[in-house]
Amino acid sequence: MKKLNFLPGLPAVALAKAGALTLFAFLLFTSCNNDKKQIETLTKETETIHDEAMKDLADMNRVARELKETIMVATMTAEQSAVYTDALTAMGNAENAMMDWMKNYKSPEEMAPPEAMKYLQEQKALIEKNRADIKAALEAGKKLQGK
């Protein structure tokens, strides 16, 4: 084996192996660090969507209370009453979906990075759908109020 002049006594193969191990360790560290950043980013995005949905949920619940009051005091046809009932049902379903999501959401801290990424992507999709359902129910309720 040929020895390198600047490191007497160490064969080139040993140096190559040491270099490969160093490179592997660096890539592993970089990959783990990148996974961690992606998980943190996805977690923050999911939490932000949840927080926005909760604000809309509070507005939706206020509108739902007002719609219930209207149903109690207004004279309506069966068709008109059904429209209000449908809007209130959609609001109730959206609220229940939010409560279920919050109850079932678990922090991905103990999960392996690939599992955590998959889980967070699924949770983000669920909360995005819930936010859309809340917004749609809120808008339907506001429309009934003439707003």
Backbone as CSV, one residue per row, in Angstrom:
resi,resn,N_x,N_y,N_z,CA_x,CA_y,CA_z,C_x,C_y,C_z
1,MET,0.820,-1.183,0.000,0.000,0.000,0.000,0.860,1.241,0.000
2,LYS,0.375,2.194,-0.708,1.105,3.442,-0.803,0.771,4.310,0.395
3,LYS,1.764,4.855,1.007,1.570,5.758,2.141,1.606,7.192,1.658
4,LEU,0.806,7.990,2.290,0.811,9.402,1.953,1.939,10.085,2.710
5,ASN,2.616,10.978,2.034,3.792,11.630,2.615,3.462,12.516,3.812
6,PHE,2.296,13.159,3.794,2.000,14.102,4.871,1.508,13.423,6.150
7,LEU,1.139,12.136,6.070,0.757,11.380,7.262,1.538,10.079,7.286
8,PRO,2.745,10.140,7.751,3.585,8.947,7.720,2.992,7.818,8.565
9,GLY,3.054,6.636,8.024,2.617,5.452,8.741,1.164,5.082,8.514
10,LEU,0.331,5.926,7.931,-1.074,5.602,7.685,-1.266,5.270,6.210
11,PRO,-1.767,4.084,5.946,-2.013,3.731,4.547,-3.172,4.555,3.972
12,ALA,-3.184,4.723,2.685,-4.210,5.510,1.997,-5.591,4.911,2.203
13,VAL,-5.710,3.592,2.272,-7.005,2.933,2.466,-7.583,3.312,3.830
14,ALA,-6.766,3.345,4.848,-7.237,3.717,6.182,-7.735,5.153,6.191
15,LEU,-6.995,6.013,5.503,-7.424,7.402,5.421,-8.734,7.519,4.646
16,ALA,-8.889,6.743,3.614,-10.119,6.769,2.818,-11.302,6.301,3.656
17,LYS,-11.103,5.236,4.446,-12.163,4.739,5.312,-12.540,5.781,6.356
18,ALA,-11.539,6.409,6.939,-11.805,7.430,7.939,-12.560,8.597,7.313
19,GLY,-12.186,8.970,6.115,-12.868,10.044,5.409,-14.307,9.675,5.090
20,ALA,-14.515,8.422,4.680,-15.865,7.958,4.358,-16.746,7.952,5.601
21,LEU,-16.173,7.508,6.724,-16.934,7.508,7.976,-17.289,8.932,8.410
22,THR,-16.353,9.827,8.254,-16.604,11.226,8.606,-17.713,11.796,7.722
23,LEU,-17.636,11.513,6.432,-18.653,11.981,5.500,-20.015,11.379,5.841
24,PHE,-20.055,10.085,6.139,-21.307,9.420,6.504,-21.901,10.050,7.760
25,ALA,-21.069,10.274,8.766,-21.538,10.877,10.012,-22.083,12.285,9.753
26,PHE,-21.404,13.045,8.918,-21.860,14.394,8.583,-23.212,14.340,7.869
27,LEU,-23.338,13.439,6.890,-24.593,13.317,6.149,-25.728,12.857,7.056
28,LEU,-25.451,11.923,7.952,-26.455,11.449,8.889,-26.910,12.583,9.801
29,PHE,-25.950,13.343,10.325,-26.283,14.477,11.189,-27.103,15.512,10.426
30,THR,-26.676,15.825,9.219,-27.382,16.804,8.399,-28.791,16.322,8.077
31,SER,-28.929,15.043,7.745,-30.236,14.473,7.432,-31.152,14.521,8.646
32,CYS,-30.650,14.131,9.803,-31.460,14.157,11.031,-31.865,15.583,11.369
33,ASN,-30.931,16.504,11.213,-31.212,17.905,11.495,-32.267,18.444,10.533
34,ASN,-32.181,18.056,9.254,-33.145,18.466,8.252,-34.524,17.884,8.570
35,ASP,-34.576,16.593,8.952,-35.837,15.964,9.333,-36.470,16.711,10.503
36,LYS,-35.652,17.057,11.474,-36.153,17.757,12.655,-36.737,19.111,12.264
37,LYS,-36.062,19.831,11.380,-36.566,21.135,10.929,-37.873,20.979,10.162
38,GLN,-37.962,19.950,9.315,-39.192,19.719,8.563,-40.345,19.382,9.505
39,ILE,-40.080,18.572,10.513,-41.103,18.197,11.489,-41.554,19.438,12.262
40,GLU,-40.604,20.269,12.682,-40.948,21.498,13.406,-41.794,22.422,12.536
41,THR,-41.418,22.556,11.272,-42.163,23.416,10.353,-43.580,22.901,10.155
42,LEU,-43.717,21.608,9.916,-45.034,21.016,9.700,-45.891,21.103,10.959
43,THR,-45.285,20.934,12.111,-46.008,21.070,13.378,-46.532,22.497,13.534
44,LYS,-45.687,23.486,13.267,-46.107,24.887,13.390,-47.217,25.214,12.397
45,GLU,-47.105,24.720,11.162,-48.153,24.959,10.161,-49.484,24.373,10.621
46,THR,-49.433,23.154,11.146,-50.646,22.484,11.621,-51.259,23.255,12.789
47,GLU,-50.431,23.685,13.718,-50.919,24.443,14.868,-51.508,25.787,14.444
48,THR,-50.908,26.423,13.461,-51.419,27.705,12.969,-52.799,27.526,12.343
49,ILE,-52.957,26.481,11.538,-54.261,26.199,10.925,-55.299,25.939,12.015
50,HIS,-54.914,25.170,13.022,-55.812,24.891,14.141,-56.230,26.190,14.833
51,ASP,-55.270,27.057,15.111,-55.571,28.309,15.805,-56.525,29.181,14.989
52,GLU,-56.304,29.243,13.681,-57.201,30.011,12.807,-58.604,29.406,12.817
53,ALA,-58.670,28.090,12.765,-59.965,27.405,12.779,-60.688,27.653,14.100
54,MET,-59.960,27.710,15.192,-60.591,27.966,16.493,-61.196,29.364,16.553
55,LYS,-60.545,30.344,15.937,-61.114,31.695,15.899,-62.421,31.684,15.114
56,ASP,-62.407,31.005,13.961,-63.631,30.899,13.154,-64.700,30.105,13.899
57,LEU,-64.278,29.104,14.657,-65.219,28.294,15.431,-65.951,29.166,16.457
58,ALA,-65.227,30.056,17.095,-65.858,30.958,18.067,-66.899,31.834,17.371
59,ASP,-66.561,32.370,16.199,-67.530,33.170,15.438,-68.716,32.316,15.019
60,MET,-68.431,31.102,14.575,-69.494,30.196,14.135,-70.455,29.890,15.285
61,ASN,-69.931,29.668,16.458,-70.784,29.374,17.613,-71.664,30.567,17.984
62,ARG,-71.120,31.772,17.847,-71.913,32.983,18.095,-73.066,33.069,17.093
63,VAL,-72.751,32.824,15.822,-73.784,32.860,14.781,-74.817,31.760,15.028
64,ALA,-74.363,30.588,15.453,-75.290,29.479,15.725,-76.276,29.861,16.827
65,ARG,-75.792,30.506,17.878,-76.686,30.949,18.959,-77.727,31.934,18.423
66,GLU,-77.285,32.842,17.567,-78.204,33.821,16.991,-79.235,33.146,16.080
67,LEU,-78.799,32.146,15.319,-79.737,31.426,14.456,-80.772,30.675,15.285
68,LYS,-80.349,30.082,16.379,-81.287,29.365,17.254,-82.321,30.322,17.827
69,GLU,-81.880,31.519,18.202,-82.818,32.523,18.711,-83.821,32.912,17.628
70,THR,-83.328,33.066,16.410,-84.210,33.430,15.297,-85.251,32.348,15.064
71,ILE,-84.841,31.103,15.090,-85.770,29.984,14.883,-86.873,30.004,15.948
72,MET,-86.500,30.354,17.168,-87.467,30.331,18.267,-88.511,31.448,18.160
73,VAL,-88.125,32.597,17.614,-89.051,33.734,17.626,-89.688,34.022,16.264
74,ALA,-89.080,33.537,15.199,-89.591,33.875,13.861,-90.653,32.875,13.412
75,THR,-91.560,33.383,12.605,-92.542,32.520,11.981,-91.957,32.085,10.645
76,MET,-91.801,30.763,10.482,-91.150,30.235,9.275,-91.976,29.119,8.677
77,THR,-91.796,28.970,7.373,-92.362,27.802,6.707,-91.473,26.610,7.020
78,ALA,-91.952,25.440,6.697,-91.152,24.228,6.920,-89.854,24.280,6.118
79,GLU,-89.926,24.821,4.903,-88.740,24.920,4.058,-87.713,25.885,4.659
80,GLN,-88.190,27.023,5.154,-87.293,27.991,5.782,-86.649,27.395,7.032
81,SER,-87.454,26.735,7.819,-86.948,26.097,9.033,-85.892,25.045,8.705
82,ALA,-86.114,24.298,7.618,-85.160,23.257,7.209,-83.811,23.865,6.830
83,VAL,-83.835,25.032,6.192,-82.579,25.703,5.813,-81.787,26.080,7.067
84,TYR,-82.472,26.613,8.065,-81.807,26.960,9.325,-81.291,25.705,10.030
85,THR,-82.105,24.679,10.043,-81.706,23.428,10.692,-80.491,22.824,10.003
86,ASP,-80.474,22.866,8.669,-79.319,22.343,7.928,-78.047,23.121,8.260
87,ALA,-78.165,24.444,8.342,-77.000,25.274,8.683,-76.504,24.947,10.090
88,LEU,-77.436,24.801,11.029,-77.047,24.467,12.405,-76.433,23.071,12.496
89,THR,-76.934,22.148,11.694,-76.361,20.795,11.667,-74.932,20.835,11.141
90,ALA,-74.708,21.602,10.084,-73.355,21.737,9.535,-72.414,22.358,10.563
91,MET,-72.916,23.334,11.301,-72.108,23.963,12.356,-71.772,22.963,13.461
92,GLY,-72.765,22.193,13.861,-72.539,21.179,14.898,-71.544,20.121,14.441
93,ASN,-71.667,19.700,13.193,-70.732,18.702,12.660,-69.309,19.245,12.617
94,ALA,-69.155,20.508,12.204,-67.830,21.125,12.144,-67.226,21.253,13.544
95,GLU,-68.057,21.638,14.504,-67.553,21.751,15.881,-67.157,20.380,16.432
96,ASN,-67.984,19.373,16.192,-67.650,18.026,16.661,-66.368,17.505,16.029
97,ALA,-66.172,17.799,14.741,-64.945,17.367,14.061,-63.720,18.034,14.694
98,MET,-63.860,19.301,15.075,-62.751,19.993,15.740,-62.463,19.360,17.096
99,MET,-63.490,19.083,17.862,-63.287,18.473,19.178,-62.633,17.090,19.040
100,ASP,-63.070,16.325,18.051,-62.472,15.005,17.807,-61.011,15.143,17.412
101,TRP,-60.713,16.116,16.543,-59.325,16.309,16.100,-58.444,16.661,17.293
102,MET,-58.913,17.580,18.125,-58.113,17.987,19.293,-57.929,16.827,20.267
103,LYS,-58.956,16.039,20.441,-58.885,14.895,21.359,-57.896,13.846,20.856
104,ASN,-57.860,13.647,19.551,-57.036,12.582,18.976,-55.630,13.013,18.581
105,TYR,-55.363,14.311,18.495,-54.044,14.790,18.078,-53.016,14.478,19.152
106,LYS,-51.912,13.915,18.722,-50.805,13.593,19.628,-49.543,14.266,19.112
107,SER,-48.720,14.722,20.011,-47.441,15.307,19.615,-46.570,14.220,18.997
108,PRO,-45.893,14.523,17.895,-45.070,13.509,17.223,-43.665,13.361,17.815
109,GLU,-43.431,13.915,18.986,-42.089,13.923,19.586,-41.464,12.533,19.714
110,GLU,-42.256,11.541,20.058,-41.723,10.203,20.296,-41.668,9.350,19.030
111,MET,-42.091,9.908,17.904,-42.136,9.137,16.657,-40.823,9.265,15.893
112,ALA,-40.511,8.233,15.116,-39.372,8.303,14.211,-39.682,9.352,13.146
113,PRO,-38.674,10.038,12.611,-38.930,11.115,11.643,-39.860,10.746,10.479
114,PRO,-39.682,9.607,9.810,-40.612,9.309,8.700,-42.056,9.142,9.180
115,GLU,-42.214,8.500,10.307,-43.547,8.302,10.890,-44.146,9.640,11.319
116,ALA,-43.329,10.494,11.915,-43.793,11.810,12.357,-44.231,12.657,11.166
117,MET,-43.467,12.629,10.091,-43.814,13.411,8.897,-45.145,12.928,8.317
118,LYS,-45.311,11.630,8.212,-46.559,11.077,7.669,-47.735,11.459,8.569
119,TYR,-47.565,11.293,9.858,-48.619,11.618,10.819,-48.996,13.099,10.725
120,LEU,-48.002,13.973,10.703,-48.279,15.408,10.650,-48.948,15.814,9.343
121,GLN,-48.548,15.197,8.246,-49.195,15.489,6.963,-50.673,15.096,7.016
122,GLU,-50.957,13.946,7.612,-52.352,13.506,7.753,-53.137,14.452,8.660
123,GLN,-52.527,14.845,9.789,-53.200,15.736,10.731,-53.425,17.116,10.126
124,LYS,-52.458,17.584,9.356,-52.604,18.884,8.697,-53.765,18.838,7.696
125,ALA,-53.848,17.750,6.938,-54.951,17.615,5.970,-56.298,17.581,6.691
126,LEU,-56.372,16.871,7.815,-57.623,16.804,8.578,-58.033,18.172,9.112
127,ILE,-57.072,18.904,9.666,-57.424,20.196,10.251,-57.705,21.225,9.158
128,GLU,-57.085,21.091,7.999,-57.412,21.979,6.878,-58.851,21.748,6.413
129,LYS,-59.255,20.488,6.344,-60.629,20.176,5.950,-61.600,20.719,6.999
130,ASN,-61.263,20.534,8.263,-62.119,21.031,9.330,-62.239,22.547,9.274
131,ARG,-61.116,23.226,9.041,-61.161,24.685,8.937,-62.073,25.111,7.784
132,ALA,-61.975,24.403,6.656,-62.832,24.717,5.501,-64.306,24.475,5.837
133,ASP,-64.584,23.390,6.557,-65.967,23.099,6.961,-66.504,24.174,7.910
134,ILE,-65.672,24.617,8.820,-66.075,25.662,9.760,-66.366,26.958,9.000
135,LYS,-65.459,27.316,8.085,-65.665,28.538,7.301,-66.950,28.461,6.480
136,ALA,-67.196,27.307,5.858,-68.401,27.145,5.036,-69.660,27.250,5.897
137,ALA,-69.641,26.613,7.062,-70.806,26.669,7.955,-71.008,28.087,8.476
138,LEU,-69.923,28.761,8.799,-69.997,30.144,9.275,-70.591,31.048,8.194
139,GLU,-70.115,30.897,6.984,-70.627,31.723,5.880,-72.101,31.439,5.605
140,ALA,-72.494,30.169,5.681,-73.909,29.816,5.481,-74.774,30.456,6.555
141,GLY,-74.279,30.443,7.788,-75.021,31.068,8.879,-75.127,32.571,8.712
142,LYS,-74.033,33.200,8.321,-74.052,34.642,8.097,-75.007,35.007,6.960
143,LYS,-75.041,34.175,5.940,-75.933,34.427,4.809,-77.394,34.404,5.275
144,LEU,-77.709,33.474,6.157,-79.077,33.417,6.691,-79.389,34.665,7.526
145,GLN,-78.380,35.224,8.115,-78.572,36.449,8.898,-78.606,37.698,8.011
146,GLY,-78.297,37.519,6.743,-78.258,38.670,5.848,-76.972,39.455,5.952
147,LYS,-75.920,38.820,6.430,-74.630,39.511,6.588,-73.682,39.153,5.474
